[in-house]
Amino acid sequence: MARGFEEPDLGHDVWAGTSSTHSVKMILGWAGSMKAEAYVVDVAQAFLHAPLPDDSPPVFVRAPKEYVFSDPSKTCWRLKKALYGLRGSPRAWQLCLHGVLEQEGWTCSQVDSCVYYKEGVAISVHVDDILMCGESTRVRAAVARIQQLFQTSCVKVGKEVVKFLGRDLSQQDDGTFVFGVGADYVRASLTSLGLEDLQPVLRMPKWNGQDPNELPALCAVRQSWFRSAVGRLAWLDRPDVRSATIRLSARRGRATAVCEQN
């Protein structure tokens, strides 16, 4: 593990894409429509597979104490592979995986750089977690090939809930997939926010349209509570609360009583 927090910012590109939940839902919807199979693949020690890009600054490290050199003061190691903790490691792994998938005939989506497709199989990549969906014979062959290229663990999505992107994923009897946060997250969120006494409702309550700028801002403690509440709503990623969550997110740090009520 590198001490990345001590790494100076030299201005080089360390950006790495992450999988969009909208892309994941699109792939799962497509797979569910034809009752396809889905697998969640985790690449073990993914960053260590990736060579550091040529355009990144060289990284030198001290050798472990158990290594003995004739003159330790004049000896150091230069990293060739990405190491966990380095700022550029996620990008290095993404470039490495992208190159491998292209060599294997996968096509990268022009809309989402973390989505690839090939011969009836679609995959979504989130760092070292890969969701693979498609017709049973083809997706099994694709999973087997990934396991040949990297050391991985693999779980088939079925009735039992598995985790992907921190959310619950399962497949129903009719072949459709359910993806999102479970009831446990909702109950834990209510408890954390002190709202465990709230009762379920069939429809969204009426929005208070009063101009929030007409009221004084909340105190620091209530501002913190408001930010936590909005953050937990955002993680739900549900269409029935998305519009309200976006509107409330714009008031973080300057929320008033009417924002808190909504």
C-alpha positions in Angstrom: 0.0 0.0 0.0 1.5 3.3 -1.1 1.1 6.5 1.0 -0.8 8.3 -1.7 -1.7 11.2 0.5 2.0 12.1 0.5 2.2 12.0 -3.3 2.6 15.5 -4.8 0.1 16.7 -7.4 2.3 17.1 -10.5 -0.7 17.9 -12.8 -0.7 14.6 -14.8 -3.9 12.9 -15.7 -5.1 10.5 -13.0 -8.8 10.5 -14.0 -10.5 7.1 -14.2 -14.1 6.5 -15.1 -16.7 4.7 -13.0 -19.7 2.7 -14.0 -23.0 4.6 -14.2 -26.0 3.1 -12.4 -28.1 4.1 -15.4 -25.9 2.0 -17.6 -26.1 -0.9 -15.2 -29.9 -0.7 -15.1 -30.0 -0.5 -18.9 -27.8 -3.7 -19.2 -29.9 -5.5 -16.6 -33.1 -4.5 -18.3 -31.8 -5.8 -21.6 -30.7 -9.0 -20.0 -33.9 -9.5 -18.2 -36.0 -9.0 -21.3 -34.5 -12.1 -22.8 -34.1 -14.0 -19.5 -30.3 -14.0 -19.7 -27.8 -14.8 -17.1 -25.7 -12.3 -15.1 -22.4 -12.7 -13.2 -20.6 -10.4 -10.8 -16.8 -10.8 -11.2 -14.3 -9.4 -8.8 -10.7 -9.1 -10.1 -8.2 -9.9 -7.2 -5.4 -7.3 -6.7 -6.5 -5.6 -9.9 -4.1 -2.6 -9.7 -1.0 -4.9 -9.6 -1.8 -6.1 -13.1 -1.5 -2.6 -14.5 1.8 -1.1 -15.7 2.2 2.5 -14.9 1.4 4.7 -18.0 4.4 6.1 -19.9 3.1 9.6 -19.4 3.0 9.4 -15.6 5.9 10.6 -13.5 8.3 7.9 -12.3 7.6 6.6 -8.8 10.5 5.5 -6.6 10.1 3.5 -3.3 12.3 2.4 -0.5 13.1 -1.3 -0.4 11.7 -3.3 2.6 14.1 -3.6 5.6 14.7 -7.3 5.0 16.5 -6.5 1.7 20.2 -5.9 2.2 22.3 -3.8 -0.2 25.9 -2.9 -0.3 25.0 0.8 -0.1 21.4 1.3 0.9 21.8 5.1 0.6 22.3 4.8 -3.1 19.7 2.1 -3.9 15.9 2.5 -4.4 13.3 0.8 -6.5 11.3 2.2 -9.4 7.8 1.0 -9.7 6.8 -0.7 -12.9 3.2 -1.7 -11.9 0.5 0.3 -10.2 0.3 0.0 -6.4 -2.7 0.5 -4.2 -2.7 4.0 -2.8 -1.2 5.8 -5.8 -3.3 8.5 -7.3 -2.8 7.2 -10.8 -3.5 3.5 -10.0 -7.2 3.5 -10.9 -6.5 5.1 -14.3 -3.6 2.7 -14.9 -5.8 -0.3 -14.2 -8.6 1.1 -16.4 -6.2 1.5 -19.3 -4.8 -2.0 -18.8 -8.3 -3.6 -18.7 -9.4 -1.5 -21.7 -6.4 -2.8 -23.8 -7.0 -6.4 -22.8 -10.7 -6.2 -23.6 -10.0 -4.6 -27.0 -7.6 -7.4 -27.8 -10.3 -9.9 -27.0 -12.7 -8.3 -29.4 -14.8 -6.3 -27.0 -16.3 -2.9 -28.2 -16.3 0.0 -25.9 -19.6 2.0 -25.7 -19.4 5.6 -27.1 -21.8 6.7 -24.4 -20.2 5.1 -21.3 -16.5 4.3 -21.4 -17.1 1.6 -18.7 -19.5 -0.4 -20.8 -18.4 -3.0 -23.4 -20.3 -5.4 -25.6 -19.5 -8.4 -27.7 -21.6 -11.1 -29.5 -24.7 -11.0 -27.3 -22.8 -10.2 -24.0 -22.6 -6.8 -22.3 -20.4 -5.9 -19.3 -20.2 -2.9 -17.0 -16.9 -2.2 -15.3 -16.5 -0.4 -11.9 -12.8 -0.4 -11.0 -12.2 -4.1 -10.2 -15.9 -5.2 -10.2 -17.4 -6.4 -13.4 -21.0 -7.1 -14.2 -21.4 -9.5 -17.1 -24.8 -10.2 -18.7 -25.9 -12.2 -21.8 -27.2 -15.5 -23.2 -26.1 -18.3 -21.0 -23.6 -20.1 -23.3 -21.9 -16.9 -24.5 -21.7 -15.2 -21.1 -20.3 -18.3 -19.4 -17.6 -18.4 -22.1 -16.9 -14.7 -21.5 -16.6 -15.2 -17.8 -14.3 -18.2 -18.3 -12.0 -16.1 -20.5 -11.8 -13.3 -18.0 -10.9 -15.9 -15.3 -8.1 -17.1 -17.6 -6.7 -13.6 -18.0 -7.0 -12.5 -14.3 -7.3 -14.0 -10.9 -11.0 -13.5 -10.1 -13.9 -14.5 -7.9 -17.2 -14.9 -9.6 -20.9 -15.1 -8.4 -23.9 -15.9 -10.5 -26.8 -13.6 -9.9 -29.9 -15.6 -8.8 -32.6 -15.3 -6.2 -30.1 -14.8 -3.4 -29.0 -11.1 -3.2 -25.5 -10.3 -4.2 -23.8 -6.9 -4.0 -22.8 -4.7 -7.0 -21.8 -1.0 -6.6 -22.9 -1.3 -3.0 -26.5 -2.2 -4.0 -28.5 -5.4 -3.9 -28.8 -7.4 -7.1 -31.0 -10.5 -7.6 -32.9 -12.2 -10.4 -36.6 -13.1 -10.2 -38.4 -16.2 -11.4 -39.5 -14.5 -14.6 -35.9 -13.6 -15.5 -36.0 -9.9 -14.6 -33.5 -8.3 -12.3 -33.9 -6.2 -9.2 -31.2 -3.7 -8.5 -31.1 -1.1 -5.8 -30.8 -0.5 -2.1 -32.8 -2.8 0.1 -35.2 -2.2 3.0 -32.4 -2.6 5.5 -30.7 0.5 4.1 -34.0 2.5 4.4 -34.5 1.4 8.0 -30.9 2.1 8.9 -31.2 5.6 7.3 -34.3 6.4 9.3 -32.7 5.3 12.5 -29.5 7.3 11.7 -31.6 10.4 11.1 -33.9 10.0 14.1 -36.9 9.3 11.9 -37.7 5.7 12.9 -41.3 6.7 13.9 -42.2 7.7 10.4 -45.0 5.7 8.7 -45.1 4.6 5.1 -47.1 6.6 2.6 -48.6 5.7 -0.8 -47.7 8.9 -2.5 -45.2 11.8 -2.1 -46.4 14.4 0.4 -47.2 17.9 -1.0 -44.2 20.0 -1.7 -43.9 23.2 0.3 -43.5 25.9 -2.3 -42.5 28.7 0.0 -39.3 30.5 -1.1 -36.5 29.1 1.1 -34.6 32.4 0.8 -37.4 34.2 2.9 -36.3 32.2 6.0 -33.0 32.3 8.0 -30.5 29.5 7.4 -30.4 26.6 9.7 -27.8 26.2 12.4 -24.6 24.2 11.8 -26.0 21.1 13.5 -29.2 21.1 11.4 -27.3 21.9 8.2 -25.2 18.7 8.9 -28.4 16.7 9.4 -29.8 18.1 6.2 -26.7 17.1 4.2 -26.9 13.6 5.6 -30.6 13.3 4.8 -30.1 14.5 1.2 -27.1 12.2 0.7 -29.0 9.1 1.9 -31.9 10.1 -0.5 -29.4 10.4 -3.4 -28.1 6.9 -2.7 -31.6 5.5 -3.0 -31.5 6.5 -6.7 -35.3 6.1 -7.1 -37.3 7.9 -9.8 -40.1 8.9 -7.3 -37.7 10.9 -5.1 -35.0 11.9 -7.7 -36.6 15.3 -8.6 -37.0 16.3 -5.0 -33.5 15.1 -4.1 -32.0 17.2 -6.9 -33.9 20.3 -5.8 -32.8 19.8 -2.1 -29.2 19.1 -3.1 -29.0 22.7 -4.4 -29.6 24.0 -0.8 -26.9 22.0 0.9 -25.0 24.4 3.2 -27.7 27.0 3.0 -30.8 25.1 3.9 -33.7 26.7 5.7 -36.7 25.3 7.7 -38.8 24.9 4.5 -36.0 22.8 3.0 -35.8 20.6 6.1 -39.6 20.2 5.9 -39.6 19.1 2.3 
